[in-house]
Amino acid sequence: MANILVYALHYDGAINKNSLGAVSEGAKLAAELGGEAHAILLGENVSQDLAASLGNYGAKKVLVAEGPEGLAQPLVDAMAKAITDGGYSYALFGGGLLGFEIGAGLAARLGAGVAMEITAVRAEGGELIAERPILGDSAISEIKYRSDVGIIIGRLNAFEIKQSGGGDAPVEQLSFELSAHASQATMLTRGEQRGADVDIEGANILIAGGRGLGKAEGFELAEDLAKAFGGNSAVAATRAVVDAGWYPYAAQIGQTGKTVAPKLYLAAGISGAIQHKVGMQASENIVAINKDANAPIFEFSDLGIVGDLNKILPKLTEAVKAKKGS
Amino acid sequence: MKICVLVKEVPDAAVEKRIDPSTGRMDRSGEKNLNPYDTHAIEAAMQIKEGGAVPVEEIVAVTMGPESAVRALHKAVSLGADRSVHLSDAVVAGSDVAATGYALAKTLQRESPDLVLLGQQSDDGECYTIGAVVAEHLGMPSLTQVIKMDVESDALRCERQAEYGYDTVQIKLPAVISVGDAINEPRYPSLKAIMGAKKKPLDSITAADAEIDASKVGGENSAAQWVAAKAPPAKAAGEIIEDEDTGETVEKIIAWLDERKLI
């Protein structure tokens, strides 16, 4: 029997989508191993109903720990306690920044093996084998664990959300001690939204801009093109330019931003780092404009244009307008 | 304050990367360079030193890797580090993330830093988890993807983007901080600094020097084991246009979009 402990990130009364995917995946894998998947939530006064609702995704039990939210190290303490007491064979995380931090810290604490950016997991001979794409997704490596506990950190959106019809799960309180170093970090403000509130998730056509736009004003080129397409089109951005303050956080695609799948995704000046790719690879048609012919984005775009976007975008905008007018 | 910056040599982006089929590990031969993300960590250390909010006695660049990793240390020193430490030992070769973090933590313990800085991820293995592993072994608080960092006597006020927006977190020193690339624009080293880099002290140490338990490191002792590598499902390569005549390029794009009824 091998039980799996799944981390469930929650905020503002809702469970994160990637965590729901991880709980679903954990339940499936645990069944194949002849064990159970349990979930763990940590926070201040976590709602019992919210915790119990993970039973609908296949969790047979949910542990709730009281502690500071939004930081990784308190979860390392809580999960290490749960694993030591409960004899879990695997810890599973959906894609996301906190999952990476917690999983890595837990590996160090428990002397456990850790694999990250995992896109698929399978049970074989009573153990789990994790698949990780490497080298810009040009190869997939398979990883298994020599340690008593294996830690699996998923890639964003890798695990499908599946309702199991299981109904509410029993909830248990987990008491644990906060380690000395975990108490050295204090969340001052969490979840601050920076920039205008824009909606990109419903758009059919997204014009996405990256560092290649050169400066905040460069986004005007992307906005002009989106306007020329008209209708249900919008402008999106990469983390790098949002962090730099060029564009609003609400328009960000990727690892800590939104996941989109529009009919057309036109990437201007975006290199195509994996953290971006995971948020937009399901788009129906991907067009990329980049001056660097070696940019990874050309490896997963349907149409790639190697050239200067400052020359191409204005002319493309005019041509789209002309076409629309005809 | 003493700041240690973890740096790493990675294959140059221009060199094609490959997996060694006999070991399942990344072939790390070929042209090497300092991980571009690490230059932001060195710059962050320099800005704390030059900012004057706290006196910085020393900035030490630390790396683990083969002989050639010395070049990454030279680059780090040319960007402002005062000296460097190189953990070089056959027993650590092939270590996974957890074992690498352990070995680096043991190396850092010799230095007793007040602050450990590193880049958000390395360019080759994309492991932005190493900071959390190092912090756990050192018993220090940690935070990754930090894009703003202010020193307040015995603590740092850090900002970073997480799942639900921007978080501001106060971290007491000593601490391990991974910086995001938006934190600063790294400076270019001066010619004088490049020439002088090789003269700065470089301490080359073995695993035994760092009191590393050899049974916890190296490919054979790593808990995460690569068992196989395979090709991903084949995906038809996209069409590529080299823009020579922009008018013509735009016509082709419009035709492509039109064919797919996207206009």
Boltz contact constraints between the chains, C-beta under 6 A:
constraints:
  - contact:
      token1: [A, 11]
      token2: [B, 164]
      max_distance: 6.0
  - contact:
      token1: [A, 96]
      token2: [B, 163]
      max_distance: 6.0
  - contact:
      token1: [A, 97]
      token2: [B, 162]
      max_distance: 6.0
  - contact:
      token1: [A, 100]
      token2: [B, 129]
      max_distance: 6.0
  - contact:
      token1: [A, 101]
      token2: [B, 132]
      max_distance: 6.0
  - contact:
      token1: [A, 101]
      token2: [B, 144]
      max_distance: 6.0
  - contact:
      token1: [A, 104]
      token2: [B, 129]
      max_distance: 6.0
  - contact:
      token1: [A, 104]
      token2: [B, 132]
      max_distance: 6.0
  - contact:
      token1: [A, 104]
      token2: [B, 133]
      max_distance: 6.0
  - contact:
      token1: [A, 105]
      token2: [B, 132]
      max_distance: 6.0
  - contact:
      token1: [A, 105]
      token2: [B, 136]
      max_distance: 6.0
  - contact:
      token1: [A, 107]
      token2: [B, 98]
      max_distance: 6.0
  - contact:
      token1: [A, 108]
      token2: [B, 133]
      max_distance: 6.0
  - contact:
      token1: [A, 108]
      token2: [B, 136]
      max_distance: 6.0
  - contact:
      token1: [A, 108]
      token2: [B, 137]
      max_distance: 6.0
  - contact:
      token1: [A, 109]
      token2: [B, 136]
      max_distance: 6.0
  - contact:
      token1: [A, 112]
      token2: [B, 223]
      max_distance: 6.0
  - contact:
      token1: [A, 113]
      token2: [B, 223]
      max_distance: 6.0
  - contact:
      token1: [A, 113]
      token2: [B, 224]
      max_distance: 6.0
  - contact:
      token1: [A, 114]
      token2: [B, 98]
      max_distance: 6.0
  - contact:
      token1: [A, 114]
      token2: [B, 224]
      max_distance: 6.0
  - contact:
      token1: [A, 115]
      token2: [B, 224]
      max_distance: 6.0
  - contact:
      token1: [A, 116]
      token2: [B, 129]
      max_distance: 6.0
  - contact:
      token1: [A, 135]
      token2: [B, 17]
      max_distance: 6.0
  - contact:
      token1: [A, 139]
      token2: [B, 19]
      max_distance: 6.0
  - contact:
      token1: [A, 139]
      token2: [B, 229]
      max_distance: 6.0
  - contact:
      token1: [A, 140]
      token2: [B, 230]
      max_distance: 6.0
  - contact:
      token1: [A, 140]
      token2: [B, 232]
      max_distance: 6.0
  - contact:
      token1: [A, 141]
      token2: [B, 226]
      max_distance: 6.0
  - contact:
      token1: [A, 141]
      token2: [B, 229]
      max_distance: 6.0
  - contact:
      token1: [A, 142]
      token2: [B, 227]
      max_distance: 6.0
  - contact:
      token1: [A, 142]
      token2: [B, 228]
      max_distance: 6.0
  - contact:
      token1: [A, 143]
      token2: [B, 224]
      max_distance: 6.0
  - contact:
      token1: [A, 143]
      token2: [B, 226]
      max_distance: 6.0
  - contact:
      token1: [A, 144]
      token2: [B, 225]
      max_distance: 6.0
  - contact:
      token1: [A, 144]
      token2: [B, 227]
      max_distance: 6.0
  - contact:
      token1: [A, 146]
      token2: [B, 223]
      max_distance: 6.0
  - contact:
      token1: [A, 146]
      token2: [B, 225]
      max_distance: 6.0
  - contact:
      token1: [A, 147]
      token2: [B, 223]
      max_distance: 6.0
  - contact:
      token1: [A, 181]
      token2: [B, 139]
      max_distance: 6.0
  - contact:
      token1: [A, 181]
      token2: [B, 140]
      max_distance: 6.0
  - contact:
      token1: [A, 181]
      token2: [B, 141]
      max_distance: 6.0
  - contact:
      token1: [A, 184]
      token2: [B, 141]
      max_distance: 6.0
  - contact:
      token1: [A, 184]
      token2: [B, 172]
      max_distance: 6.0
  - contact:
      token1: [A, 185]
      token2: [B, 141]
      max_distance: 6.0
  - contact:
      token1: [A, 185]
      token2: [B, 169]
      max_distance: 6.0
  - contact:
      token1: [A, 185]
      token2: [B, 171]
      max_distance: 6.0
  - contact:
      token1: [A, 186]
      token2: [B, 170]
      max_distance: 6.0
  - contact:
      token1: [A, 187]
      token2: [B, 169]
      max_distance: 6.0
  - contact:
      token1: [A, 188]
      token2: [B, 168]
      max_distance: 6.0
  - contact:
      token1: [A, 188]
      token2: [B, 170]
      max_distance: 6.0
  - contact:
      token1: [A, 189]
      token2: [B, 168]
      max_distance: 6.0
  - contact:
      token1: [A, 190]
      token2: [B, 167]
      max_distance: 6.0
  - contact:
      token1: [A, 191]
      token2: [B, 164]
      max_distance: 6.0
  - contact:
      token1: [A, 191]
      token2: [B, 165]
      max_distance: 6.0
  - contact:
      token1: [A, 192]
      token2: [B, 165]
      max_distance: 6.0
  - contact:
      token1: [A, 192]
      token2: [B, 166]
      max_distance: 6.0
  - contact:
      token1: [A, 193]
      token2: [B, 165]
      max_distance: 6.0
  - contact:
      token1: [A, 194]
      token2: [B, 166]
      max_distance: 6.0
  - contact:
      token1: [A, 243]
      token2: [B, 147]
      max_distance: 6.0
  - contact:
      token1: [A, 243]
      token2: [B, 180]
      max_distance: 6.0
  - contact:
      token1: [A, 243]
      token2: [B, 182]
      max_distance: 6.0
  - contact:
      token1: [A, 244]
      token2: [B, 182]
      max_distance: 6.0
  - contact:
      token1: [A, 256]
      token2: [B, 161]
      max_distance: 6.0
  - contact:
      token1: [A, 256]
      token2: [B, 162]
      max_distance: 6.0
  - contact:
      token1: [A, 256]
      token2: [B, 163]
      max_distance: 6.0
  - contact:
      token1: [A, 264]
      token2: [B, 262]
      max_distance: 6.0
  - contact:
      token1: [A, 285]
      token2: [B, 260]
      max_distance: 6.0
  - contact:
      token1: [A, 301]
      token2: [B, 238]
      max_distance: 6.0
  - contact:
      token1: [A, 302]
      token2: [B, 238]
      max_distance: 6.0
  - contact:
      token1: [A, 303]
      token2: [B, 238]
      max_distance: 6.0
  - contact:
      token1: [A, 303]
      token2: [B, 239]
      max_distance: 6.0
  - contact:
      token1: [A, 303]
      token2: [B, 256]
      max_distance: 6.0
  - contact:
      token1: [A, 304]
      token2: [B, 238]
      max_distance: 6.0
  - contact:
      token1: [A, 304]
      token2: [B, 240]
      max_distance: 6.0
  - contact:
      token1: [A, 305]
      token2: [B, 241]
      max_distance: 6.0
  - contact:
      token1: [A, 305]
      token2: [B, 243]
      max_distance: 6.0
  - contact:
      token1: [A, 306]
      token2: [B, 242]
      max_distance: 6.0
  - contact:
      token1: [A, 307]
      token2: [B, 243]
      max_distance: 6.0
  - contact:
      token1: [A, 311]
      token2: [B, 246]
      max_distance: 6.0
  - contact:
      token1: [A, 312]
      token2: [B, 246]
      max_distance: 6.0
  - contact:
      token1: [A, 315]
      token2: [B, 246]
      max_distance: 6.0
  - contact:
      token1: [A, 315]
      token2: [B, 250]
      max_distance: 6.0
  - contact:
      token1: [A, 316]
      token2: [B, 250]
      max_distance: 6.0
  - contact:
      token1: [A, 319]
      token2: [B, 250]
      max_distance: 6.0
  - contact:
      token1: [A, 319]
      token2: [B, 254]
      max_distance: 6.0
  - contact:
      token1: [A, 323]
      token2: [B, 254]
      max_distance: 6.0
  - contact:
      token1: [A, 323]
      token2: [B, 263]
      max_distance: 6.0
